[in-house]
Amino acid sequence: MIVAVVNPRNVNIVSLGALILAVCQAWLEIFTDRDTIRRNKKFVFLVECSMAFLRDETFWLYLPLVAWIAGIFYLSSNKGSLSNTLPYFITLNRFLFSRSDAATLRQYHFIIRKLGHFLGYGILAVLAAVVFYNSSLPSAARFWHFCSFAIVLIVASADEFRQSFYPEREGSLSDVALDCLGGLTMILLFWLFIASS
């Protein structure tokens, strides 16, 4: 199922890429004349490189990875703080565990948050593994596991560092370790999946 979603040869994704590429080429032709091209060679070079990157089918593998990282950083703001998520969890847990007291519900909330760290960064590792495993760069494809783990480590460290600037959040090395453990577990499972097929 995952392979069908991130397959770069998927007709819908390639059609979307072709549409974006056509818009970029039309924009370049409409809004640039010969004098502009002569004056702004760096700009034109940047646009042409961007269009070449959009033509590359592996570009579309990056979209889920980038979206997942954006989601992680969104939840690391005050929106995902304990005080903002606790009321939702208590309501849900009271429904699921109606006989539990408030202290037990807080423990469940803590466990669910830590499980979210583990699974969230595990999914990040799988998305990064798919990107690097299918990379057109030989070194990235060869060392996809190290590159995937590096993404997990960098995002987890940046996420916790960013949280240290919010008054309702705190950065934690134990969360970075838990995130890396989740990423490492999923990289190992991805490697086992590839080795068995």
Phi and psi in degrees as GROMACS dihedral restraints (atoms count N, CA, C in turn):
[ dihedral_restraints ]
;  ai    aj    ak    al  type     phi  dphi    fc
    3     4     5     6     1   -63.8    20    10
    4     5     6     7     1   -39.9    20    10
    6     7     8     9     1   -62.4    20    10
    7     8     9    10     1   -37.2    20    10
    9    10    11    12     1   -67.5    20    10
   10    11    12    13     1   -34.0    20    10
   12    13    14    15     1   -72.9    20    10
   13    14    15    16     1   -40.6    20    10
   15    16    17    18     1  -101.2    20    10
   16    17    18    19     1     8.3    20    10
   18    19    20    21     1   -65.4    20    10
   19    20    21    22     1   121.8    20    10
   21    22    23    24     1   -69.0    20    10
   22    23    24    25     1   -14.0    20    10
   24    25    26    27     1   -91.2    20    10
   25    26    27    28     1     6.1    20    10
   27    28    29    30     1   -61.9    20    10
   28    29    30    31     1   129.1    20    10
   30    31    32    33     1   -59.9    20    10
   31    32    33    34     1   -41.3    20    10
   33    34    35    36     1   -63.9    20    10
   34    35    36    37     1   -42.6    20    10
   36    37    38    39     1   -69.1    20    10
   37    38    39    40     1   -43.6    20    10
   39    40    41    42     1   -65.3    20    10
   40    41    42    43     1   -37.4    20    10
   42    43    44    45     1   -63.7    20    10
   43    44    45    46     1   -41.0    20    10
   45    46    47    48     1   -63.1    20    10
   46    47    48    49     1   -41.5    20    10
   48    49    50    51     1   -62.5    20    10
   49    50    51    52     1   -41.8    20    10
   51    52    53    54     1   -64.4    20    10
   52    53    54    55     1   -38.4    20    10
   54    55    56    57     1   -64.4    20    10
   55    56    57    58     1   -46.3    20    10
   57    58    59    60     1   -62.8    20    10
   58    59    60    61     1   -42.0    20    10
   60    61    62    63     1   -62.3    20    10
   61    62    63    64     1   -43.0    20    10
   63    64    65    66     1   -63.5    20    10
   64    65    66    67     1   -40.8    20    10
   66    67    68    69     1   -63.3    20    10
   67    68    69    70     1   -43.3    20    10
   69    70    71    72     1   -63.2    20    10
   70    71    72    73     1   -42.3    20    10
   72    73    74    75     1   -66.6    20    10
   73    74    75    76     1   -40.7    20    10
   75    76    77    78     1   -65.3    20    10
   76    77    78    79     1   -40.7    20    10
   78    79    80    81     1   -61.7    20    10
   79    80    81    82     1   -41.8    20    10
   81    82    83    84     1   -65.2    20    10
   82    83    84    85     1   -40.2    20    10
   84    85    86    87     1   -72.2    20    10
   85    86    87    88     1   -37.6    20    10
   87    88    89    90     1   -74.5    20    10
   88    89    90    91     1   -45.6    20    10
   90    91    92    93     1   -96.4    20    10
   91    92    93    94     1     2.5    20    10
   93    94    95    96     1  -126.0    20    10
   94    95    96    97     1   132.6    20    10
   96    97    98    99     1  -109.6    20    10
   97    98    99   100     1  -179.5    20    10
   99   100   101   102     1   -61.1    20    10
  100   101   102   103     1   -40.1    20    10
  102   103   104   105     1   -64.6    20    10
  103   104   105   106     1   -40.8    20    10
  105   106   107   108     1   -63.8    20    10
  106   107   108   109     1   -40.9    20    10
  108   109   110   111     1   -64.4    20    10
  109   110   111   112     1   -41.2    20    10
  111   112   113   114     1   -65.2    20    10
  112   113   114   115     1   -38.8    20    10
  114   115   116   117     1   -76.2    20    10
  115   116   117   118     1   -37.8    20    10
  117   118   119   120     1  -114.6    20    10
  118   119   120   121     1    59.2    20    10
  120   121   122   123     1   -63.2    20    10
  121   122   123   124     1   -35.7    20    10
  123   124   125   126     1   -65.5    20    10
  124   125   126   127     1   -40.7    20    10
  126   127   128   129     1   -63.9    20    10
  127   128   129   130     1   -46.1    20    10
  129   130   131   132     1   -64.0    20    10
  130   131   132   133     1   -41.0    20    10
  132   133   134   135     1   -60.7    20    10
  133   134   135   136     1   -41.6    20    10
  135   136   137   138     1   -63.5    20    10
  136   137   138   139     1   -43.3    20    10
  138   139   140   141     1   -65.3    20    10
  139   140   141   142     1   -42.4    20    10
  141   142   143   144     1   -65.5    20    10
  142   143   144   145     1   -38.7    20    10
  144   145   146   147     1   -65.9    20    10
  145   146   147   148     1   -39.7    20    10
  147   148   149   150     1   -63.2    20    10
  148   149   150   151     1   -41.3    20    10
  150   151   152   153     1   -67.3    20    10
  151   152   153   154     1   -37.2    20    10
  153   154   155   156     1   -64.7    20    10
  154   155   156   157     1   -38.1    20    10
  156   157   158   159     1   -65.8    20    10
  157   158   159   160     1   -37.7    20    10
  159   160   161   162     1   -68.0    20    10
  160   161   162   163     1   -30.7    20    10
  162   163   164   165     1   -69.4    20    10
  163   164   165   166     1   -28.8    20    10
  165   166   167   168     1   -68.8    20    10
  166   167   168   169     1   124.3    20    10
  168   169   170   171     1   -65.2    20    10
  169   170   171   172     1   -27.5    20    10
  171   172   173   174     1   -71.1    20    10
  172   173   174   175     1   -14.8    20    10
  174   175   176   177     1   -55.5    20    10
  175   176   177   178     1   -39.0    20    10
  177   178   179   180     1   -71.8    20    10
  178   179   180   181     1   -14.8    20    10
  180   181   182   183     1   -71.4    20    10
  181   182   183   184     1   -24.1    20    10
  183   184   185   186     1   -74.9    20    10
  184   185   186   187     1   -24.3    20    10
  186   187   188   189     1   -58.6    20    10
  187   188   189   190     1   -49.0    20    10
  189   190   191   192     1   -62.6    20    10
  190   191   192   193     1   -36.2    20    10
  192   193   194   195     1   -63.8    20    10
  193   194   195   196     1   -47.0    20    10
  195   196   197   198     1   -65.4    20    10
  196   197   198   199     1   -40.7    20    10
  198   199   200   201     1   -63.9    20    10
  199   200   201   202     1   -40.0    20    10
  201   202   203   204     1   -66.4    20    10
  202   203   204   205     1   -41.8    20    10
  204   205   206   207     1   -62.7    20    10
  205   206   207   208     1   -41.0    20    10
  207   208   209   210     1   -62.1    20    10
  208   209   210   211     1   -40.3    20    10
  210   211   212   213     1   -63.6    20    10
  211   212   213   214     1   -40.0    20    10
  213   214   215   216     1   -61.8    20    10
  214   215   216   217     1   -46.2    20    10
  216   217   218   219     1   -68.8    20    10
  217   218   219   220     1   -30.8    20    10
  219   220   221   222     1   -64.9    20    10
  220   221   222   223     1   -45.6    20    10
  222   223   224   225     1   -72.3    20    10
  223   224   225   226     1   -16.8    20    10
  225   226   227   228     1   -82.9    20    10
  226   227   228   229     1    -4.1    20    10
  228   229   230   231     1   -80.0    20    10
  229   230   231   232     1  -169.6    20    10
  231   232   233   234     1   -64.6    20    10
  232   233   234   235     1   -18.0    20    10
  234   235   236   237     1   -61.5    20    10
  235   236   237   238     1   -30.9    20    10
  237   238   239   240     1  -103.2    20    10
  238   239   240   241     1    15.8    20    10
  240   241   242   243     1   -71.2    20    10
  241   242   243   244     1   163.3    20    10
  243   244   245   246     1   -57.7    20    10
  244   245   246   247     1   -44.1    20    10
  246   247   248   249     1   -68.2    20    10
  247   248   249   250     1   -28.4    20    10
  249   250   251   252     1   -83.6    20    10
  250   251   252   253     1   -27.0    20    10
  252   253   254   255     1   -97.9    20    10
  253   254   255   256     1   -21.1    20    10
  255   256   257   258     1   -58.4    20    10
  256   257   258   259     1   -44.9    20    10
  258   259   260   261     1   -58.7    20    10
  259   260   261   262     1   -38.5    20    10
  261   262   263   264     1   -67.2    20    10
  262   263   264   265     1   -42.1    20    10
  264   265   266   267     1   -68.3    20    10
  265   266   267   268     1   -39.3    20    10
  267   268   269   270     1   -65.0    20    10
  268   269   270   271     1   -42.6    20    10
  270   271   272   273     1   -61.5    20    10
  271   272   273   274     1   -46.4    20    10
  273   274   275   276     1   -65.4    20    10
  274   275   276   277     1   -44.6    20    10
  276   277   278   279     1   -69.8    20    10
  277   278   279   280     1   -31.9    20    10
  279   280   281   282     1   -65.1    20    10
  280   281   282   283     1   -34.1    20    10
  282   283   284   285     1   -69.3    20    10
  283   284   285   286     1   -44.5    20    10
  285   286   287   288     1   -76.2    20    10
  286   287   288   289     1   -40.6    20    10
  288   289   290   291     1  -123.0    20    10
  289   290   291   292     1    73.2    20    10
  291   292   293   294     1   -65.0    20    10
  292   293   294   295     1   -22.8    20    10
  294   295   296   297     1   -92.6    20    10
  295   296   297   298     1     2.3    20    10
  297   298   299   300     1   -84.2    20    10
  298   299   300   301     1   145.9    20    10
  300   301   302   303     1   -86.8    20    10
  301   302   303   304     1   176.8    20    10
  303   304   305   306     1   -63.9    20    10
  304   305   306   307     1   -37.7    20    10
  306   307   308   309     1   -65.1    20    10
  307   308   309   310     1   -40.6    20    10
  309   310   311   312     1   -66.9    20    10
  310   311   312   313     1   -39.1    20    10
  312   313   314   315     1   -63.7    20    10
  313   314   315   316     1   -36.7    20    10
  315   316   317   318     1   -65.4    20    10
  316   317   318   319     1   -37.4    20    10
  318   319   320   321     1   -64.2    20    10
  319   320   321   322     1   -43.3    20    10
  321   322   323   324     1   -60.0    20    10
  322   323   324   325     1   -41.5    20    10
  324   325   326   327     1   -61.5    20    10
  325   326   327   328     1   -43.7    20    10
  327   328   329   330     1   -61.5    20    10
  328   329   330   331     1   -45.2    20    10
  330   331   332   333     1   -64.3    20    10
  331   332   333   334     1   -42.0    20    10
  333   334   335   336     1   -66.1    20    10
  334   335   336   337     1   -39.1    20    10
  336   337   338   339     1   -63.5    20    10
  337   338   339   340     1   -43.1    20    10
  339   340   341   342     1   -69.3    20    10
  340   341   342   343     1   -36.6    20    10
  342   343   344   345     1   -64.9    20    10
  343   344   345   346     1   -35.8    20    10
  345   346   347   348     1   -62.6    20    10
  346   347   348   349     1   -40.5    20    10
  348   349   350   351     1   -59.0    20    10
  349   350   351   352     1   -50.6    20    10
  351   352   353   354     1   -60.3    20    10
  352   353   354   355     1   -50.3    20    10
  354   355   356   357     1   -72.3    20    10
  355   356   357   358     1   -39.0    20    10
  357   358   359   360     1   -61.1    20    10
  358   359   360   361     1   -44.6    20    10
  360   361   362   363     1   -78.6    20    10
  361   362   363   364     1   -21.4    20    10
  363   364   365   366     1   -66.0    20    10
  364   365   366   367     1   -43.0    20    10
  366   367   368   369     1   -65.3    20    10
  367   368   369   370     1   -40.2    20    10
  369   370   371   372     1   -58.1    20    10
  370   371   372   373     1   -42.6    20    10
  372   373   374   375     1   -64.0    20    10
  373   374   375   376     1   -40.4    20    10
  375   376   377   378     1   -65.8    20    10
  376   377   378   379     1   -43.9    20    10
  378   379   380   381     1   -62.4    20    10
  379   380   381   382     1   -41.3    20    10
  381   382   383   384     1   -66.7    20    10
  382   383   384   385     1   -39.1    20    10
  384   385   386   387     1   -63.2    20    10
  385   386   387   388     1   -40.7    20    10
  387   388   389   390     1   -62.8    20    10
  388   389   390   391     1   -42.2    20    10
  390   391   392   393     1   -63.5    20    10
  391   392   393   394     1   -51.3    20    10
  393   394   395   396     1   -74.1    20    10
  394   395   396   397     1   -33.0    20    10
  396   397   398   399     1   -64.1    20    10
  397   398   399   400     1   -34.9    20    10
  399   400   401   402     1   -97.0    20    10
  400   401   402   403     1    13.0    20    10
  402   403   404   405     1   -67.2    20    10
  403   404   405   406     1   146.6    20    10
  405   406   407   408     1   -81.4    20    10
  406   407   408   409     1   -10.8    20    10
  408   409   410   411     1   -83.1    20    10
  409   410   411   412     1   120.4    20    10
  411   412   413   414     1   -59.3    20    10
  412   413   414   415     1   -39.0    20    10
  414   415   416   417     1   -68.7    20    10
  415   416   417   418     1   -37.7    20    10
  417   418   419   420     1   -68.3    20    10
  418   419   420   421     1   -39.1    20    10
  420   421   422   423     1   -69.4    20    10
  421   422   423   424     1   -36.1    20    10
  423   424   425   426     1   -70.6    20    10
  424   425   426   427     1   -40.7    20    10
  426   427   428   429     1  -108.8    20    10
  427   428   429   430     1    42.8    20    10
  429   430   431   432     1   -58.3    20    10
  430   431   432   433     1   -34.9    20    10
  432   433   434   435     1   -68.4    20    10
  433   434   435   436     1   -40.7    20    10
  435   436   437   438     1   -68.9    20    10
  436   437   438   439     1   -41.5    20    10
  438   439   440   441     1   -63.3    20    10
  439   440   441   442     1   -40.9    20    10
  441   442   443   444     1   -64.5    20    10
  442   443   444   445     1   -44.6    20    10
  444   445   446   447     1   -65.7    20    10
  445   446   447   448     1   -36.0    20    10
  447   448   449   450     1   -62.4    20    10
  448   449   450   451     1   -40.0    20    10
  450   451   452   453     1   -61.7    20    10
  451   452   453   454     1   -45.6    20    10
  453   454   455   456     1   -60.4    20    10
  454   455   456   457     1   -46.8    20    10
  456   457   458   459     1   -63.6    20    10
  457   458   459   460     1   -43.6    20    10
  459   460   461   462     1   -66.0    20    10
  460   461   462   463     1   -46.6    20    10
  462   463   464   465     1   -65.8    20    10
  463   464   465   466     1   -42.7    20    10
  465   466   467   468     1   -63.3    20    10
  466   467   468   469     1   -43.4    20    10
  468   469   470   471     1   -66.8    20    10
  469   470   471   472     1   -44.3    20    10
  471   472   473   474     1   -64.2    20    10
  472   473   474   475     1   -38.6    20    10
  474   475   476   477     1   -62.2    20    10
  475   476   477   478     1   -49.0    20    10
  477   478   479   480     1   -68.5    20    10
  478   479   480   481     1   -36.7    20    10
  480   481   482   483     1   -62.9    20    10
  481   482   483   484     1   -42.5    20    10
  483   484   485   486     1   -63.9    20    10
  484   485   486   487     1   -38.6    20    10
  486   487   488   489     1   -63.9    20    10
  487   488   489   490     1   -26.3    20    10
  489   490   491   492     1   -67.8    20    10
  490   491   492   493     1   -13.5    20    10
  492   493   494   495     1   -92.5    20    10
  493   494   495   496     1    -6.7    20    10
  495   496   497   498     1   -95.9    20    10
  496   497   498   499     1   137.5    20    10
  498   499   500   501     1   -65.5    20    10
  499   500   501   502     1   -31.3    20    10
  501   502   503   504     1   -91.0    20    10
  502   503   504   505     1    -1.2    20    10
  504   505   506   507     1  -119.9    20    10
  505   506   507   508     1   165.2    20    10
  507   508   509   510     1  -146.0    20    10
  508   509   510   511     1   138.9    20    10
  510   511   512   513     1   -76.6    20    10
  511   512   513   514     1   142.3    20    10
  513   514   515   516     1  -140.5    20    10
  514   515   516   517     1   127.7    20    10
  516   517   518   519     1   -67.9    20    10
  517   518   519   520     1   -29.3    20    10
  519   520   521   522     1   -66.4    20    10
  520   521   522   523     1   -33.7    20    10
  522   523   524   525     1   -68.0    20    10
  523   524   525   526     1   -37.7    20    10
  525   526   527   528     1   -62.5    20    10
  526   527   528   529     1   -42.7    20    10
  528   529   530   531     1   -63.8    20    10
  529   530   531   532     1   -41.8    20    10
  531   532   533   534     1   -65.4    20    10
  532   533   534   535     1   -41.1    20    10
  534   535   536   537     1   -61.3    20    10
  535   536   537   538     1   -44.9    20    10
  537   538   539   540     1   -66.0    20    10
  538   539   540   541     1   -36.3    20    10
  540   541   542   543     1   -64.3    20    10
  541   542   543   544     1   -42.7    20    10
  543   544   545   546     1   -62.0    20    10
  544   545   546   547     1   -43.3    20    10
  546   547   548   549     1   -64.3    20    10
  547   548   549   550     1   -44.0    20    10
  549   550   551   552     1   -64.5    20    10
  550   551   552   553     1   -39.3    20    10
  552   553   554   555     1   -61.4    20    10
  553   554   555   556     1   -45.6    20    10
  555   556   557   558     1   -72.1    20    10
  556   557   558   559     1   -32.5    20    10
  558   559   560   561     1   -64.5    20    10
  559   560   561   562     1   -41.6    20    10
  561   562   563   564     1   -62.9    20    10
  562   563   564   565     1   -43.2    20    10
  564   565   566   567     1   -65.2    20    10
  565   566   567   568     1   -38.8    20    10
  567   568   569   570     1   -63.9    20    10
  568   569   570   571     1   -42.6    20    10
  570   571   572   573     1   -62.7    20    10
  571   572   573   574     1   -42.2    20    10
  573   574   575   576     1   -64.2    20    10
  574   575   576   577     1   -38.4    20    10
  576   577   578   579     1   -63.0    20    10
  577   578   579   580     1   -44.0    20    10
  579   580   581   582     1   -67.5    20    10
  580   581   582   583     1   -41.3    20    10
  582   583   584   585     1   -66.3    20    10
  583   584   585   586     1   -31.6    20    10
  585   586   587   588     1   -81.4    20    10
  586   587   588   589     1   -17.8    20    10
